[in-house]
Amino acid sequence: MKKIISIVLASVIVSSGVLFSACEDKGVKTEPGTKATTDNVTTAEEEKWPDRDCDGAKLKILVRDDQLYDFEIIKDSDDPIDIALDTRNNWLEDKYKFSIEYHDVPRADYITNARTFIQSGSDEYNFFIGPGANLSTLAQEGSLLDLASLSNIDLSKPWWDKCATRDLSIANRVFMTTGALQTCDIGGTYNIFFNKVALEENNLENPYELVYNNKWTLDKFWSMCKGVQKDLNDDGKLTETDQFGYVCENYDGYAMFFASGETIVGKDDKDLITLTVYNDRASEVVSKLNEFYTDECTFVNSAAIIKPIIADGRAVFCGTILAALPTYRAMEDDFGILPLPKYEDTQENYVTPVSSGMTGSLVGIPNNVENPELTSFMVEMMTRKSLDTLRVAYYDVVAKNQSMRDEDSVKMLDIIIGSRVFDPYFINTWVDNTWYYFFAWHVAEMPNNVQFSSQYDKQKDATEKAIQNTIDTYMSYIEG
């Protein structure tokens, strides 16, 4: 049953902070010998806030209720996230005289609720925060406004995610994106955790220095994983009871493909999507990943199986998403965090994909809102103020101070967040996400079955047709 979570505002003071945003190019550049970090650091307080009285208006947001959305729902506690939300909402009501309501529905019912609202013409909601795949569907149905065309929203500002805007625009329209107003998209960002005790016990190099010196590549990473595996129970086989260099879920094959600098789709000069998955370098990357996942040093399984392995100190490295931080924060051993490795040291940037189709969330404004000008103003102010409240609480307090146990990990987190990419293929679920499952099932989980060229020949026409159908759908109302 749908429930309305009313926001009870309290006066709390939280210091302002920064959002790291470095998405002008795909990824964060590093120069050998330097401490790599993002360089576009801005606070929301540097510019004058506009004056306006919204006269008691409400920003009514349709959200999902699963556990990864907890950071956006106030739970009336002393948690830094809750304090930040209270602070933000209190400030918005005091300064602009508008309040925020979350209308919370089960994830499976999200798209149905959104469509019903749009078709009914009611004023039940005026803002959507939901699964990327759902927002993409609504956008293709012509149900979302172009955020880039709204005078009150400035997507170039640091409180909006330039990575998402760059990757998810179409024909220079932006129907969905994300920003500082939520944290689910950060939780859905891929990365590598490592156990410091296991690293030292195996006499391995300092991976932070490898990142700083542009030597954190797939080959180097693989060499550090090799030879670590041990058959601890002497049963003659390597299973979840044993020790490994690297443990991960099968989606790791998808993440590592992007980390290599390759993509499933790209953009042409008209900002329209094109299929880019297959080329000579991509084929080389897939072959290398095939070898990597076949190696006994690597163990691919479900999250429930691999989490105890890394938590028990039976693996040096673990590929996962940032939402797994609480698991590692509870570890007895110290841990660190790293970006996914580059494919080679000549690769200019680190690249980090985001699971924004399923794990993360995107935002959009429905096209039937009664007052788009007022709604867009409230969204912009909410997002802007979130930069100095919600994002600080999550990024600095939760992710950095409480979870990261050393300064180097904080810098790694900066690199990871600044190097993100949002995959339109995954978000649009074209051809039932066949390419995503190819990298998950065949490249990672069953690597001996990889037939990249034949897969491309088999899927090329269907994928290009699905992409073109989507483009045609968008263009039918963009141009019409």
N, C-alpha and C positions, 0 to 999 in steps of 0.2 A: 504494500500500500504506500502511496506517495505520502511523504511527510514534509512539513514546512519547518525549517529550522530558523527561528527568528534570532537575530543577532542582538544580544544584550551588550550594550556598550559600556565600557569602564575606562576611566582615565588612567592610562599607564604610559610611562615615558620610556622609549627605547631609542638608543642613539642611532643616527643615520649611518648608512654604510654604502657599499659599492656593489655593482653588478659587473661582472666581467663579460664582455661581448666582443668577440674578434672574428666576425664572420664575413668580412669583406671578401676574403678568399675562402676556399674550402679547407679549413684547418688552420692550425697554429704553426707558424714557421719557427725553426730553431737554428741558431748558428752554433757551430762547434765551440765548446768552451764557455758558453754563456748559460745563465740560469733562465731557461725559457719560461715565459709567462705571457699572458695577454696584456695588451697595451692600451686598450680603449676603456679607461676606467672613469666613470662619471657617477655623480650622485644626483638624485632627483632634486636636491635643494639648490643646485647651481643656477637654475633659471627661475624667474619670477612666476609664482603661481597665479593663474587667472582669478578674477573675482566673479562670483556668481552665487545666487541663491536659488537652489533647486526646489524650494518650497515643499519639502516633505516627500519628494518623489522617492520611488523605490527601484533599485536595480534587482530584478527578480531573475535568478539564475537557475537554469535547469542543469543539474549535476548528476553524476552517477554515485552509487553508494558503496562501491567496493572498497577494500581496505587501503588501496593505494591513493584513495582520495581523502584520507583522514586529515592530511595537512590543511585542507581547505575548509574543514568543518570544525567550528569551535566546540570544544568539549568541556568548557568551563573548568579549566585546571590551571596549574601553575607552570605548565609546559611552555617553553619559550615560543613555540609556534602559536599557541593559543594567545599568549600575551601579545605577540606581534599582530595577530588578527584583530584582537580587541583594540589595540592601539591604532591600527590603520582605520578601522571602521568608526571608532570614536572621533578620530581626526576628521574624516570625511563628513560625518554628520555635523560636527561643530562648524567646519569651514564652509561646506557646500549645502548643508541641510538636505542630504539624501541618505538613505539607509540601504542595507543589503540583505536580501533574503535568498537562502538556498532552497530550492525545491529538489528533493533528493529521491531518485527513483532507481530501481535495480538496473544494473548494467544492461541486462538482456532486454529491458523494456525502454531503453533510452530512445532509440530511433522511432519507436511507435509513439511515444509521448511527444516527441518533437514534431512529428508529422501531424498528429492529431491537433496539436496547438496551432500549427501553421494553417491547416485546412479550416479550422473553426473560426479563425479571425479573432480569437479572444485576446485578452491582455494578460494572460496568466504568467507568461515569461517575457523578458525582453533581452535575454543574453543566454548563450549556450556555452558551457564548458563540458566537453565530453570526449569519448574515444575518437581518435583521428579518423578511423574508418567511417564512423557515423557522420562526423562533420563533412567528410568528403562526399558522402552520399547526398547529404542535404545541399551541399554546394552545387553538385551536378543537377539537382532537381530545381535549381534556381531559387532556393529558399533562404540563401544568405546574402547579406549586403557585401559589397566590395569595401573592405576596411580602408584600402588605400585612397578611396575617393571621398571619404568622410572628412569634413573640414576639421573636426575636433580630435581626430586621431592622427598622430604623426609616428609612423612606423619606423622612422629613422632614429628615434630617440632610444636611449639605452635601456629603458624599461621594457621595450619590445625586443623579441628575439630575432636578430637579423639573420641567423641561420635558418630559422623556420620560414621567415618571410622570403628569403632568397630561394629556398628549395620548393616551397609550396605555392608560390604565385603561378598564375597561368595567364598568358597574354597580358602581363603586367597588371593583372587584377589579383587582389589578395582576399579570398573569401574565408580563409582560416589561417591562424598562426598561433603563437603563444608568447608569453612574456612573464614578467615578474609577479603577476597576480596569482600564479599557481606554482606548484612544485612537482606535480606528477611527471612532467616531461623530463625533469632532471633525474627523477627516480628511474625512468626508463632508459637511461643512458648507459651504454656498454662500457666496460673497463676491466682491468685485471687487479685482483687483490693478491698480495703475497704474504706468506708467513715468514717473519724475520728470523725466527729461531731456526726454522727448517732451512732457510737460505744460508745461515751461518754454519749449520751442521754439515751442509754439503759443500762448504767452501766456495760459494758462488760469488760472482762479482756484484758490486753495488749497482742495482738497476737504475737508481736515480741518476748516478753519474753517466750511465749509458744514455739516458734520455737527454741530459744536459749536453752531452758531447756528440749527439746525433748518431749514436751507435745502437740505439734500441730498435733493432730490425728483427724480422721474423727468423732469419738464420741465427742471429745471436740468441734470441729468446729460446729457440729450439735447442741450441747447443747447451743452454743452461738447464733445460728439462731432461736432456738425455742422461741416462745412467742413474737417475734418482730412483726409478721404480724398484720396488723390492717385493718379493713374494713373502709377506710377513708370516703367513701360517703354513708355508711350505707344502701347499697342496698342488703345486705345479702349474698354477694358472693365476693370472692377475685379475682380481675382482675388487669389489668395493671394500673389502676387508684389508686391502694391501696399500702400498705407498706408491705415489706417482709424482712426476715432475709437474704435470698440468692436469687439472680436472675442469670440466665445463659441461654445459648442456649443448644439445645439438645445434641450437641457433648460433653457436660460436662460429660455425662455418660462414654464415651470412655476415656476421659482424667483422670477421677477419678479412673477408673479401672487400668490404668497404674500407677497412683500415689500410689495405694495400693501395688505396687511391682509385680503385675501380668502382663503377656504379652499374646498377641495372638499367637505369634510365638517366638521361641528361636533358639539357635544354638547347633549343636552337636560338638563332638571333631574334626570333619573334617571341621568345619566352614560352615556346610550346615544347611539349615533352617528346623526346625521341628515345628509341631503344639503343642502349650503348653496352649491353652486357657482354657481348662477344667481340674480342679482338685478340691479336697475338699476345699482348702483355697479359690480358685477362686469362687467357688459356694457360700461360706460364704460371700465373698466380694459383689457379685452380690445381694444377699439377703439383705444385709445391705444397699446398694445403692438403692435398690427397696423401702425400708422403707423411706430412706432419701428424695427421689424425690417425694414420696407420701405425705410427711408431708406438712401441709399448710404453713409452714415457707418458703418453697421453691417455686419459680415461674420459670417455664421453658417456653421460648418463643423465638421469632426471635430477632436478634440483634437490629433491628429498634424499637422493643417494649421495650426491657430491658434497652437500653442505657439511655433513659430519666428517667427511674426509679432510677437508681443509680446516675445520674447527678443531679436529683432533691432532692436527699437526702432521698428517700423513700425505701432504702435498705441499709443494713450494708455492705454486701459482694456481689461481682459480679465475676463470673467465665468467663474469656475471654482469649484473646491472647495479647501479648505485642504490637502488631500493633494498639491496641485500645488506647494506651497512649495519643494521642492527645485529645481524647474525655474527658479524666479525667483531663488533664492538664488545660482544659478550665473550670473546675468546680470551683464554688465559695468556696465550702467546701474543706478542706485539705483531701488528700487521701494517702493511703499507699499501698504497694504491698507485696504479700506473696506467698510462694510456695504452691502448692497443698498439702493438709494434708496427712500425712502417714495414713495407715489403722490402725496401732497400734503402741505403743511406742517401741515394740520389733523389729519393722522393722528397718533395719540398716540404710537405706538411704532415703532421699527424691528423688522422681522420677518425671520428668517433660517431657511429650511427646511433640513432635514437629509436627505440621501439614505440613510436608515437601512434602506430595503428592500433595497438592493443593495450600495452602497459601504460603509456603516457596519455596525455590529453591535449586537445587543441581547443581554441575558442572561436566563436563566430557570433554575429548579430543577425537574428532572423529578419527577413525582409518585410514582415508585416507588423513591425513595431509601430505603435501609434505615433511616437515622436522620436525619429531616428537622431535628430540633432541633440536632444536631451540625453538619450540613451548613450550615444557615442561619447558625449562629454563625461558622463558618469563612468563609463568603461575606461576612458583615458585617465581620469583622475584616480580611479581605483588601481589601475595598473602602475601608474607613476608612483603613488604612495606606497605600493607594495614593494618597490625597489628598496626603500629605506626601512621596511618593517618585515614583511614576510620573507623576502629573499635574504635579508641579513640573518634572520633567525634560523632559516634552513641552512643557508650556505656557510655562514660564519660560526653560528653557535652549534647547530646540530651536526652538520657535515664536517666542519673544521675542528672546533674546540672539543666537541664531545666524541667524535668518531676518529678523526685523524690523529695519530699519536706522535707526529713529528712534523716539522716545518716543511720538509721536502714533500710530504704527501699533500700538504696544502697547495704547494706549487703544481703538483701533478693534477690536482683537482681543477685548478685554474686552466691548465692545458686541455684537460678533457672537456670541460664546459665550453671553452672557446673554440673547440675543433669539431663541434657536432654537425651532423648532416641529418636531414629528414628525408626519408626515401619516399617519393611519390608513388612508386610501384607498390610498396608494402601498404601504404595508407589507402590506396585505391583498390587494393586486393584484385588486381587484374588477373584474369585467367585463374581464378581461385588461388592466387599467390603461388603459382607453380614454381617460379624462380626462387622465391624464399624457401620453399620446401626442398628444392633441389640442393641449395647450399646447406640446409639443415640435415636432410636425410641422406643425401648421396655424398656430399663433400665431407661432412663431419661424422654422421652416425654410421654410414655404410660406405666408407671411402673407397673400398675396392671396386665399387660399382659405378664409379664416376665415368661418364661419357659426355664430356662437355660439348663437343662439336655436334654430336648427334642430338643431344638435348636442344641445342640451339636451332638446328635444322627442323626439329619437330615442333618447336614452340614459337619460332620467329613469326610466322604469319598470324597465328592466333593472338600473340602478344601485341604485335603492331596494329592489328585490327581493333583490339580492345582499347589501346591507347588512342587510336584515331577516333573511335566512337566517343570516347570521353571528351576529346578536343572538340569534336563536332557538337556535342551536347552543350559544352560551355559556350562555344562560339554562336550557337543558335540564339542565345539570349544576350550575349555580350554585343553582338553585331545587330541583333534584331530590336 
